[in-house]
């Protein structure tokens, strides 16, 4: 008999993989075929396919955060807490096996969801637009703050301690200074999820410091994102150490690579 499961915790670090490993061990002990999709800090791994879901007897959802349930519509679903999945996985497997099996044709529905995901998260243009969308509020807020400072006179901001000087510092000194790092950071985030954010921001900040401007920030964002994406695929760790990958190994290695490249 076949089961499928999804594990995910709010931080996407330790408990996601601990729950997955516990369920896999319990299923193996009972002779049950189980495939577990993990939604952690490095993104979705071991993603469930259309056939996986359609042919499964039931679905186990062990999460501590909200996830999309559309692709499981019509299937027998057992929702449990992450702590239960870690502490008593054999009981979870038994409960899932007792559920009534619903054999439905979900291929069209799942394909639509996967196509939507693909359109949202793939392609250089879409990654670029993701970075731009996060940068735009800074452009608007910073530009308006600078414009407000000009109300007191075109050069009024040069006089320290005045409201005009404060507005110029908010707009030009803070908001505009963050534009390139945010652009680069969220380009990388769009490509590689949360592990891409740190190297992207660092690369964008370095691009600003060396005067590379928006073009440098865009390059830094793409380099950071695809570097993290590559490292995610080539670095394989035991399940017990997977939690270190998104918070230590990937950000550190990619930040060093991008930083040295931008210097």
Beta strands, then each sheet from edge to edge (+ up, - down):
strand 1: 2-8
strand 2: 33-40
strand 3: 43-45
strand 4: 58-63
strand 5: 77-80
sheet 1: 3+ 2- 1- 4- 5-
end
